[in-house]
C-alpha cells in the first residue's frame, strides 16, 4: 500500500485529549505553530505528530527532528525508519489529523489505494511546478505518489534485504589486507616497505569507513542496536572516527542535504564555501549552534580554496579525529548541545583502543623515518575518501533553511537536486564503496549497497518518465565540477584592497 495512502489507525485517545489540542490542523497552521523547543510538530502521512519530548532521545539525534519541525516529513521518515517503528512508535506521538479540505484536486489520488495509484500514475504525466506557483497545502504531485509506489515495489522485491555473503567476502579480503599491513610492519626493516604498509593502511581505513557507513544506516542487519555495536568496532576502534559523532552529523545531512545553515557536510568555513551566501552573509549553523566564522582570514582562505582543496583533503582526517573526541567527551560546542550520546563510555573506550593500536603499531617501527613514512601516507591515502564524500554534493544545488514544504521542493526533488551519482565500471565498485550511488542512497538510505547498482537503472527510468533530472557523471568530471564550484564561489570573497582598507581603518 502506498505510504501516503496508508490510513494509520488513530489513537483512541485522540478524541479525549486536552481540549486545547486541535483535532485537525492545516499545513499552514502546522508551519506557523511549530516550535522545536515547545511544540515540535511533524507531518507524516495524514497525521501530525508532537515530537517535542522525544527529540532528545531520538536515536538519529534531535537535529533531524528539529530540521523537520513544521515540515512534511513523510518521505524522509519512511526512507529512514523500518516498518516496526511506523507501526509501534508513531501513535505514541499523535497530535492531530491533517485537514484534508485544504488539499487540491490534483492531490485527491493520494487517499486511494496503492493499486489505484499505480493506475493513476500510468495515465498521468507530471506537470512541472515551482515553489512560487504551488501554494502551501498542495501536497503530492504524480511523481511523489509514484515514488512512494516505487518504494513499496522495491521493498516487495526484496531490495531492502541484505545478502550477508556480500559482507563475508569483504571481511575475508579486509582480513588479508590487514595481514599484509602487519607483515610489512613486523617482517621488514625496509622503509619503502613500511611506506607501502602505510598506503595499505590508508586503503584499509577507506574500506572500513564504507562498512561503518552501511552500519550507521542500519543497512547491514537492519537491527539498530546490533549495527550500532558493530559500528563501534568498525568505526571507532578500526578507524578512530566515532559512529556516535558520525550519526549526529550524517543523519541531519540526509534530512537537509546541502542546506547552508543546516547541513554540516557543507559547513567548512573558514576553509571552504560552496555557495556565495556563506561568505557574504554571517549564517547561523544549527548544527554547531553558533555563527559560522566570517573574518578576513575566511575571505583569504576561500579566495584560494580551489587550490587548497586537495591538500586540505589529504589531511582532513585529523579534523574528524578531533570532532570524534570532542563529541565523545562533550567538548567544544558539543558541551552545550544536549546530545544523548549512545553508550558514551564505549564510544570513549573504543576511540582510546584505536589510538592505542595505531600508536603501538607506528612506534614498533625501527626508526622515525619509517614511522613517518608509515603514518603520513596512511592519512594522505585515506584522504581520497573525503574527496569521494564531497564529489556528490559540492557541485549541486544549495539553499538556506529546510525544504519539504510541498512536492515542488519535497523529499524526492530535494534529494535529486542536491545529489549526483558517479559513473563507474562495476569492477571499481570496491573503490567507491557505494558512494557512487549517492542519489539512490539518499532516496533509500536503508537499502544495502550491493543492490544500489540495480536500483540505479530503475530510478533512471523513473526519472525519465516523470521528467526529473538524475545527475550522473564520471569521477574525473565530478572532480572538475567541484573545483569549478569552489573557483566560482571564491569570486564572492572580498578583494585584498578591501580587506586591507578595513584592517587599516580598524588599526586607525
C-alpha positions in Angstrom: 0.0 0.0 0.0 1.2 3.5 -0.8 2.8 5.2 2.1 0.7 8.3 1.9 -2.5 6.4 1.4 -2.0 4.2 4.4 -4.6 5.4 6.9 -3.0 4.9 10.3 -5.5 4.0 12.9 -5.8 7.0 15.1 -5.0 6.6 18.8 -8.4 6.2 20.6 -7.2 8.9 23.0 -7.1 11.5 20.2 -10.7 12.5 20.8 -10.3 12.6 24.5 -7.1 14.6 24.7 -6.7 18.1 26.1 -9.4 20.3 24.6 -6.8 22.9 23.8 -5.2 20.5 21.3 -6.9 20.7 17.9 -8.3 17.5 16.3 -7.4 18.9 12.8 -4.8 21.3 11.5 -3.9 22.7 8.1 -0.4 22.6 6.8 -0.2 26.4 7.3 -1.2 26.0 10.9 1.4 23.3 11.5 4.1 25.6 9.9 3.1 28.6 12.0 2.5 26.9 15.4 5.5 24.6 15.4 8.4 25.4 17.6 11.3 22.9 18.2 11.6 23.9 21.8 8.0 23.8 23.0 5.8 22.3 20.2 7.8 20.4 17.6 5.3 19.2 15.1 5.9 16.9 12.1 3.6 15.9 9.3 3.8 12.2 8.4 1.2 10.9 6.0 -2.2 12.2 7.0 -1.4 12.9 10.6 0.6 15.4 12.7 2.9 14.2 15.5 4.3 16.0 18.5 8.0 15.1 18.9 8.9 17.8 21.4 9.8 15.5 24.3 11.0 12.6 22.1 13.6 14.6 20.1 16.4 14.4 22.7 16.0 10.6 22.9 15.7 10.1 19.1 18.4 7.5 18.0 19.0 9.6 14.9 19.7 12.7 17.0 17.5 15.6 17.9 18.9 17.7 15.0 17.0 15.6 12.4 13.7 16.2 14.1 14.4 19.9 14.6 15.2 20.3 11.0 11.8 18.9 10.0 9.9 21.0 12.6 6.7 22.2 10.9 7.5 20.3 7.7 6.2 17.3 5.8 8.4 14.6 7.0 6.5 11.7 5.3 9.1 10.5 2.8 12.1 11.3 5.0 10.6 9.3 7.8 9.7 6.3 5.7 13.0 6.4 4.0 15.0 6.1 7.2 12.7 4.0 9.5 11.8 0.3 9.4 8.2 -0.9 9.3 8.1 -1.7 13.0 8.9 1.9 14.0 6.0 3.1 11.9 3.6 0.5 13.5 4.7 0.6 17.1 6.0 4.1 17.7 4.2 6.7 15.8 0.8 6.6 17.6 2.6 7.5 20.8 3.2 11.0 19.4 -0.1 11.5 17.6 -1.1 15.1 18.0 -3.8 15.9 15.3 -5.1 14.9 11.9 -4.1 16.8 8.8 -7.0 18.8 7.5 -7.9 17.2 4.1 -10.1 20.1 3.0 -7.0 22.1 2.0 -5.7 19.6 -0.4 -6.3 20.5 -4.1 -7.9 18.2 -6.6 -4.5 17.3 -8.1 -3.8 15.6 -4.8 -7.0 13.7 -4.5 -5.5 10.4 -5.6 -3.3 10.4 -2.5 -6.1 8.9 -0.5 -6.7 6.0 -2.9 -5.2 2.5 -2.6 -1.8 1.6 -3.9 -3.3 -0.3 -6.9 -5.5 2.7 -7.8 -2.4 4.9 -7.6 -0.5 2.7 -9.9 -3.2 3.0 -12.5 -3.4 6.8 -12.0 0.3 7.4 -12.4 0.4 5.3 -15.6 -2.2 7.6 -17.2 -0.9 10.9 -15.9 2.2 12.8 -16.8 3.9 15.1 -14.3 3.4 18.8 -14.7 6.4 21.0 -13.9 5.8 23.3 -10.9 7.8 25.7 -8.9 7.6 26.7 -5.3 6.2 30.1 -6.1 3.3 28.6 -8.1 2.4 25.8 -5.7 0.7 27.1 -2.5 1.4 25.5 0.8 -1.1 22.8 1.3 -1.0 21.1 -2.1 1.0 18.1 -1.1 1.7 15.4 -3.6 2.0 15.5 -7.4 2.0 12.4 -9.5 5.8 11.9 -9.3 5.8 12.0 -5.5 2.9 9.5 -5.3 4.6 7.3 -7.9 7.8 7.4 -6.0 6.1 6.0 -2.9 4.6 3.2 -5.0 8.0 2.5 -6.4 9.5 2.3 -2.9 6.9 -0.2 -2.0 7.6 -2.3 -5.1 11.4 -2.2 -4.2 10.6 -3.4 -0.7 8.3 -6.2 -2.1 11.1 -7.2 -4.5 13.5 -7.8 -1.5 15.9 -5.0 -2.5 15.9 -3.7 1.1 17.2 -7.1 2.3 20.9 -7.7 2.9 22.8 -10.6 1.3 25.3 -11.2 4.2 27.6 -13.2 1.9 28.5 -9.8 0.3 29.9 -8.7 3.7 31.5 -12.1 4.4 33.5 -11.8 1.2 34.5 -8.2 2.1 35.6 -9.3 5.6 37.9 -12.0 4.2 39.5 -9.5 1.8 40.0 -6.9 4.6 41.5 -9.6 6.8 44.0 -10.4 4.1 44.8 -6.7 3.7 45.3 -6.3 7.4 47.7 -9.3 7.4 49.8 -7.6 4.7 50.0 -4.4 6.7 51.1 -6.3 9.8 53.6 -8.3 7.7 55.1 -5.0 6.2 55.5 -3.6 9.7 56.9 -6.5 11.6 58.7 -8.6 9.0 60.7 -5.9 7.2 63.3 -3.3 8.1 63.0 -1.6 4.7 61.5 2.0 4.9 60.0 1.6 1.5 58.1 -1.5 2.7 56.9 0.5 5.7 55.6 3.2 3.4 53.8 0.6 1.3 52.3 -0.7 4.5 51.1 2.8 5.4 49.5 3.2 1.9 47.7 -0.1 2.5 46.5 1.1 5.9 45.0 4.2 4.2 43.1 1.8 1.9 42.0 -0.2 4.9 40.6 2.9 6.6 38.8 3.9 3.5 37.2 0.4 3.2 36.3 0.4 6.9 34.6 3.7 6.5 32.4 2.2 3.9 31.4 -0.6 6.3 30.8 2.0 9.0 28.6 4.0 6.7 26.5 0.9 6.0 26.2 0.1 9.7 25.4 3.7 10.5 22.4 3.5 8.3 21.4 0.1 9.8 21.7 -1.3 6.3 23.5 -4.5 7.3 21.5 -6.4 9.8 18.7 -3.8 9.9 18.8 -4.0 13.7 19.8 -0.6 15.1 21.4 -1.9 18.3 23.3 -4.7 16.6 24.6 -2.5 13.7 25.5 0.2 16.2 27.6 -2.1 18.3 29.4 -3.3 15.1 29.7 0.4 14.2 31.7 0.9 17.4 34.2 -1.7 16.2 34.5 -0.8 12.5 34.1 2.9 13.1 35.6 3.9 16.5 38.1 1.1 17.0 39.3 0.4 13.4 39.3 4.0 12.1 39.2 6.4 15.0 36.0 8.0 13.7 33.2 7.9 16.2 30.0 6.3 15.0 28.2 8.5 17.5 29.6 11.7 16.1 29.0 10.4 12.5 25.3 9.7 13.1 24.9 13.2 14.6 26.4 14.8 11.5 25.3 12.4 8.8 21.7 12.0 9.7 20.9 15.7 9.5 22.9 15.8 6.3 20.4 13.3 4.8 17.4 15.4 6.0 18.6 18.8 5.0 21.1 18.0 2.2 23.1 21.0 1.0 21.3 23.5 3.3 23.9 26.1 4.0 22.7 26.6 7.6 21.6 23.1 8.4 23.8 20.6 6.6 27.2 20.2 8.4 28.7 18.5 5.3 28.9 21.8 3.5 29.8 23.9 6.6 33.6 24.1 6.3 34.4 27.7 7.0 36.9 29.2 7.3 38.4 27.0 4.6 35.7 26.0 2.1 32.5 27.6 0.9 30.3 26.1 -1.9 27.8 28.9 -2.0 28.4 32.7 -2.1 25.9 33.2 0.7 28.4 31.5 3.1 31.0 34.3 2.5 28.6 37.3 2.0 26.3 36.6 5.0 27.1 35.6 8.6 25.0 32.5 8.8 23.9 30.6 12.0 24.8 26.9 11.9 22.0 25.0 13.5 24.4 22.0 13.7 27.1 23.8 15.8 24.6 26.2 17.4 26.7 29.2 16.6 27.5 31.6 13.8 30.0 30.4 11.2 33.3 32.2 11.1 33.3 35.1 8.6 36.6 37.0 9.1 39.3 38.4 6.9 41.1 35.1 7.2 38.0 33.3 5.9 37.9 35.5 2.8 41.6 34.9 2.2 41.3 31.1 2.5 38.2 30.8 0.5 39.7 33.0 -2.2 42.2 30.2 -2.9 40.0 27.3 -1.9 40.2 25.7 -5.4 43.9 25.4 -4.9 43.7 24.2 -1.3 41.0 21.6 -1.9 43.3 18.5 -2.5 46.0 19.5 0.1 43.3 20.0 2.8 41.6 16.7 1.9 44.9 14.9 2.3 44.9 15.8 6.0 41.1 16.2 6.6 41.1 13.0 8.6 42.7 14.8 11.6 39.7 17.1 11.9 37.4 14.0 12.1 39.6 12.7 14.9 39.2 15.9 16.8 35.4 16.0 16.2 35.0 12.4 17.3 36.9 13.0 20.6 35.2 16.3 21.2 31.8 14.7 20.7 32.5 11.6 22.9 33.9 13.8 25.7 31.4 16.6 25.2 34.0 19.2 24.5 33.7 22.4 22.3 30.2 23.2 21.2 29.1 19.6 22.0 29.3 20.6 25.7 26.1 22.6 25.4 24.4 20.7 22.6 22.4 18.5 25.0 23.0 15.4 22.9 22.0 12.0 24.2 25.2 10.1 23.4 24.6 6.4 22.9 26.9 4.2 25.0 29.2 7.1 25.8 31.7 5.0 27.8 32.0 2.6 25.0 32.5 5.4 22.5 35.4 6.7 24.6 36.9 3.3 25.2 36.8 2.2 21.5 38.4 5.5 20.4 41.1 5.0 23.0 41.5 1.5 21.7 42.1 2.9 18.2 44.8 5.3 19.3 46.4 2.5 21.4 46.9 0.1 18.5 47.8 2.8 15.9 50.5 4.3 18.1 51.8 0.9 19.1 52.0 -0.2 15.5 53.7 3.0 14.5 56.2 3.1 17.3 57.1 -0.6 16.7 58.9 0.5 13.5 62.7 0.7 13.9 63.3 4.4 13.0 61.5 7.8 12.9 62.0 7.8 9.2 59.9 4.6 8.9 57.3 5.8 11.4 56.7 9.0 9.3 56.7 7.0 6.1 54.1 4.7 7.6 51.9 7.3 9.4 51.6 10.1 6.9 50.9 8.1 3.7 48.2 6.2 5.6 46.4 9.5 6.3 47.0 11.0 2.9 45.7 7.9 1.0 42.6 7.8 3.2 42.1 11.4 2.2 40.7 10.1 -1.0 37.6 9.2 1.0 37.0 12.9 1.8 37.2 13.7 -1.9 34.7 11.0 -2.6 32.3 12.3 0.1 32.3 15.8 -1.3 32.0 15.0 -5.0 28.3 14.1 -4.9 27.2 17.3 -3.2 29.6 20.2 -3.5 28.7 21.0 -7.2 25.0 20.6 -6.7 22.2 23.0 -5.7 22.4 24.7 -2.3 19.9 26.7 -0.3 19.2 28.1 3.1 16.6 26.8 5.6 14.8 23.5 5.1 12.7 22.4 2.1 9.8 19.9 2.3 7.0 22.4 2.1 5.2 20.5 -0.7 6.0 18.4 -3.8 7.8 21.2 -5.6 10.6 21.1 -3.0 9.8 17.8 -1.2 11.9 14.9 -0.4 12.1 13.5 -3.9 13.1 16.7 -5.6 15.4 17.9 -2.8 17.5 14.7 -3.0 17.6 14.7 -6.8 18.7 18.4 -7.0 21.3 18.2 -4.3 23.0 14.9 -5.0 24.6 13.2 -8.0 26.0 9.8 -8.9 29.5 8.8 -10.1 29.6 6.7 -13.2 32.0 3.8 -12.9 32.6 0.3 -14.1 31.3 -2.5 -11.7 34.9 -3.6 -11.2 35.5 -0.2 -9.5 32.6 -0.6 -7.0 35.1 -1.6 -4.3 36.9 1.8 -4.7 33.7 3.8 -4.3 32.1 1.7 -1.6 28.5 2.6 -2.6 29.2 6.4 -2.7 29.0 6.2 -6.4 25.2 5.7 -6.0 24.6 8.7 -3.8 21.3 9.6 -5.4 19.8 6.2 -4.8 21.3 6.1 -1.3 19.8 9.4 -0.4 16.4 8.4 -1.5 16.6 5.0 0.2 19.2 5.2 3.0 18.3 1.7 4.4 19.0 -0.1 1.2 22.1 -2.4 1.2 24.8 -1.0 -1.1 25.1 -4.3 -3.1 21.6 -3.5 -4.5 22.2 0.1 -5.5 23.5 -0.6 -9.0 20.4 -2.5 -9.9 18.2 0.2 -8.4 20.0 3.0 -10.2 18.7 1.6 -13.5 15.2 1.6 -12.1 15.5 5.1 -10.8 16.9 6.5 -14.0 13.9 5.1 -15.9 11.5 6.5 -13.3 13.1 10.0 -13.6 12.9 9.9 -17.4 9.2 9.0 -17.2 8.4 11.9 -14.8 10.8 14.4 -16.4 13.0 14.6 -13.3 16.8 15.2 -13.5 19.0 12.3 -12.4 22.6 13.7 -12.4 25.4 11.2 -13.1 28.9 11.9 -14.2 32.4 10.3 -14.3 34.8 10.6 -11.4 37.0 13.0 -13.3 34.1 15.1 -14.4 32.9 15.3 -10.8 36.3 16.5 -9.6 36.3 19.2 -12.3 32.8 20.3 -11.2 33.9 20.6 -7.6 36.9 22.7 -8.5 34.7 24.9 -10.7 32.2 25.4 -7.9 34.9 26.3 -5.5 36.5 28.7 -8.0 33.2 30.4 -8.7 32.4 30.9 -5.0 35.9 32.3 -4.5 34.9 35.2 -6.7 32.4 36.3 -4.0 35.2 37.0 -1.4 36.4 40.5 -0.7 39.3 41.9 -2.7 42.6 42.3 -0.9 42.3 46.1 -1.3 39.0 46.0 0.6 40.4 43.7 3.3 43.5 45.9 3.7 41.4 49.1 3.8 39.1 47.6 6.6 42.2 46.5 8.6 43.8 49.9 8.2 40.6 51.6 9.5 40.5 49.2 12.4 44.0 49.9 13.4 43.5 53.6 12.9 
